[in-house]
């Protein structure tokens, strides 16, 4: 069955990682974003018709956990998971209580803008999140605004600050950037190294209509 005909997936998998697709909302509009021209990945439709509750995510997780040995559980779908911080915290606590598996959050790093007044990184750590991968995606604010088109004017500074706080809190932290012409990958890598975190480049796969 084509991905276009499948029901939307809350849980999907790639390799040994089990992924949670909890929202399609994101306040960035990156021109290179996969979801702009695809409905899903592999055989999984990730275009949600409605956002799942924490209970629905946990129910879907329970059905998938015994399929094979998963190395980690990852919050990463067709949206920014920290748009739903409380759900991420609730599900992470359940995972740690019932499976003990490593939990990772892939984020655009704007969690503090999305959740005003909350210590997002500390809440993630306290719930049991082990690692965050943050889409830094640019060497400076101007480039970030050009390629990611954020809704928040101060988004880039907040992304850098999120990385700093995650590192300081003791979360395993990695910064990434997509290999597009506007981005100087060596400069982004240098910035990540200055922040004391790992860096990896993600290949840009353009869409040919």
Residue pairs with C-beta under 8 A, 6 or more apart in sequence:
1 43
3 39
3 40
3 41
3 42
3 43
3 44
3 45
4 39
4 45
6 40
6 43
6 44
6 45
7 45
8 21
8 45
8 46
8 47
8 48
8 49
9 21
9 40
9 44
9 45
9 46
10 20
10 21
10 22
10 48
10 52
10 56
10 57
10 60
11 18
11 19
11 20
11 21
11 57
11 60
11 61
11 63
11 64
12 18
12 19
12 21
12 40
12 41
12 42
12 44
12 46
12 77
13 19
13 64
13 67
13 70
14 41
14 42
16 68
16 69
16 70
16 71
16 72
17 70
17 71
17 72
17 73
17 74
18 61
18 64
18 65
18 70
18 72
18 73
18 74
19 73
19 74
19 75
19 76
19 77
20 57
20 61
20 73
20 74
20 75
20 76
20 77
20 81
20 91
21 46
21 48
21 76
21 77
21 78
21 79
22 51
22 52
22 57
22 75
22 77
22 79
22 81
22 84
22 87
22 88
22 91
23 48
23 51
23 77
23 79
23 80
23 81
23 83
23 84
24 35
24 46
24 47
24 48
24 51
24 77
24 78
24 79
25 79
25 80
25 83
26 33
26 79
26 80
26 83
26 108
27 80
27 83
27 110
27 113
27 114
27 150
27 151
27 152
27 155
28 80
28 108
28 110
28 148
28 149
28 150
28 151
28 155
29 148
29 149
29 150
30 36
30 137
30 147
30 148
30 149
30 178
31 147
31 149
32 147
32 178
32 180
32 204
34 41
34 205
35 46
35 47
35 78
35 79
36 207
37 207
38 207
39 45
39 46
39 47
40 46
40 47
40 78
46 77
46 78
47 78
48 77
48 78
51 84
52 60
53 87
54 86
54 87
54 90
54 91
54 94
57 87
57 91
58 91
58 94
61 73
61 91
61 94
61 95
65 99
70 101
71 101
71 102
72 101
72 102
72 103
72 104
72 130
72 131
73 95
73 99
73 101
73 102
73 103
73 104
74 103
74 104
74 105
74 106
75 81
75 88
75 91
75 103
75 104
75 105
75 106
75 107
76 104
76 105
76 106
80 107
80 108
80 110
80 114
81 88
81 105
81 106
81 107
82 88
82 105
82 107
82 108
82 110
82 111
82 114
82 115
82 120
83 114
85 111
85 114
85 115
85 118
85 120
85 123
88 105
88 124
88 127
88 129
89 123
89 124
89 127
92 103
92 124
92 127
92 128
92 129
93 127
93 128
95 101
95 103
95 128
96 103
96 127
96 128
102 130
102 131
103 128
103 129
103 130
103 131
104 129
104 130
104 131
104 132
104 133
105 124
105 129
105 131
105 132
105 133
106 132
106 133
106 135
107 132
107 133
107 134
107 135
107 162
108 134
108 135
108 148
108 159
109 134
109 135
109 136
109 158
109 159
109 160
109 162
109 163
110 150
110 152
110 155
110 158
110 159
110 162
111 120
111 121
111 162
112 118
112 120
112 158
112 161
112 162
113 152
113 154
113 155
113 158
120 162
121 162
121 165
121 166
121 169
121 171
122 169
124 132
124 171
125 169
125 170
125 171
129 171
130 171
130 172
131 171
131 172
131 173
131 174
132 166
132 171
132 172
132 173
132 174
133 174
133 175
133 176
134 159
134 162
134 163
134 166
134 173
134 174
134 175
134 176
135 159
135 175
135 176
135 177
135 178
136 159
136 160
136 163
136 175
136 176
136 177
136 188
136 191
136 192
137 144
137 147
137 148
137 176
137 177
137 178
137 183
137 188
138 144
138 146
138 147
138 148
138 156
138 177
138 182
138 183
138 188
139 183
139 184
139 187
139 188
139 191
140 156
141 156
141 157
143 182
143 183
143 184
144 150
144 155
144 156
144 159
145 155
145 156
146 182
147 180
147 182
147 183
148 155
150 156
152 158
160 191
160 195
163 173
163 175
163 192
163 195
163 197
164 195
166 173
166 197
167 173
167 195
167 196
167 197
173 197
173 198
174 197
174 198
174 199
174 200
175 188
175 191
175 192
175 195
175 197
175 198
175 199
175 200
176 199
176 200
176 201
176 202
177 183
177 185
177 188
177 189
177 199
177 201
177 202
178 201
178 202
178 203
178 204
179 185
179 201
179 202
179 203
179 204
180 204
185 201
188 199
189 199
189 201
192 198
192 199
193 199
